[in-house]
Amino acid sequence: MADNVQIHLKKIDTYRWLMPREGGMRTDGMVYADERMMGAIQKDQSLQQVRNVAFLPGIVGPSLAMPDIHWGYGFPIGGVAAFDEEEGVVSPGGVGYDINCGVRLLCSGLERTEVQAKIRDIVDALLVNIPSGVGSHRKDLKLEKGQQQKVLQKGAQWAVEHGYGSWEDLEHIEEQGRIPDADPDLVSSRALERGRAQLGTLGSGNHFVEVGYVAQVYDEGAARVLGLAKDQVTVIVHTGSRGLGHQVCDDSIRVMLQAAQRYGIELPDKQLCCAPIKSKEGKAYLAAMACAANFAFANRQIITHWVRETFEQCLKRGPHALKLSLIYDVCHNIAKLETHTYGGKERRLCVHRKGATRAFPPHHPAVPAAYQESGQPVLIPGDMGRCSYVLVGTQQAYEETFGSTCHGAGRVMSRHQAKKSAQGRSVTRELEAKGIYVRAASMATLVEEIPEAYKDVSDVVDIVQGAGIGKKVAQLKPLGVIKG
């Protein structure tokens, strides 16, 4: 077992910390952080989790941790690890419960001044039009079994086929909004039931829709390619696979606990239960995970359609005038088979990104044609009281982190701690004093999501930029937010 051992770290440079291989570790760990951030990271068990991941069979390269790292189930949130397709394993704990929790960014033809006076109307209407919170559903979109299976196979493509958005949207989504080899027959009836009424819903916790604007541009050339300009109105949608994805993970963990024993895999932590990628159990998990990921892509696509309708309703303008165009949509919790060069040779790897974002460089074939010169857009949302960032992927990220970077700010307070900290305060009034209008399905959610419950995303992104695993393009600031 690898529990509760002393973690040894060696500072490599300003932004990198090596966790040398020792004991039963099959590889090193590598943590991206500065001195101050490392102090915060050491307060929870996430570094122990980085170490534990390094014990897993077939791991290629180091067990990686992004600067937004914090404790999670199995892998740390902010953890990245790649496994050889022939010799490695796949672990549900390396993806998480909210499979393909992800974020998408829309730009618009509107300037901040055109929206600011109407922000209350827009946010109030968004809360009505987009079901939010625990158990939320929209009565006019409850799928029959046959339809649901198509969603799980086709993802965002199904949504576009049924009038939710345009075919152009699909060109600006990771994997064109559809993970291949999804098999709905491997998704349990309980998972299907949990997801049946939840398509087009925001969910609870840290999920949100945020209307904001471009506050700063750092790279004019890349911003121009992405279609961003100062003071332009933007919309961020952050949600995932809802109850369906949660159940797929839960079901898979039970299977993987038995599989790990069957294949003689010694686990430093049972939460890292896994199976060989090429095994029956490994293939079944990837096929069920793809279904949940496709559900999440369709979910964000449908919400995007309702965002566009809401703007039309509140601003009395048509789609041509609003120009609410999708810049990009990225996964935050996923395991994907990708080809990477490591150790001087090309290898097929199963890259686990848990609370981490793909960050592919310019000219990579998986990057949309529109962004071949800039690199893949990387979307890093912050908390509802500060800001978010748009970056692009880099060659260094591709070579060093299997094309991965951070996914957000990272929690520093548990939900219980946040509630305690917010006692006696009016979170909505505090945010309004900053010019941010916030509505939520539950006041409890707002309290749990207070800005100080998170690291400052600007600090996280500065580390990413300093380490070269992402390049800043623009900073976005919120005007109005709906929370689950």
Protein Blocks (a to p, Z undefined) as FASTA:
>chain_A
ZZhiacddddfblmbccdddehjbfbdcdddddfklmmmmmmmmklmmmmmmmmpghiac
jddddfkbccdehiaehiacdddfklmccdfklnojbghiacdddddfbdfklmmmmmmm
mmmmmmmmmcgdehiacfklcccfklmmmmmmnmmmlmmmnopacfklmmmcghhlpaeh
iafklpcfklmmmmmmmgoiebeajbccdddddfbdfblmlmmmnopaehiacdddddde
kjmlmmmmmmmmmmmmmmmmmnopacfbfklgccdfklmklmmmmmmmmmmmmmmmmmmm
mmmmmmmmmmmmmnopafklnopacfbdcdfbdcddddddeehiacddddddehiacddd
ehiaklcfklmmnopaddddddfklcccdddddfklmmmnoopacfbnopabdfklmmmm
mgoiafklmmmmnopacddfbfklmmmmgfklpccfklmmmmmmmnopaccfbdcddfbd
cdZZ
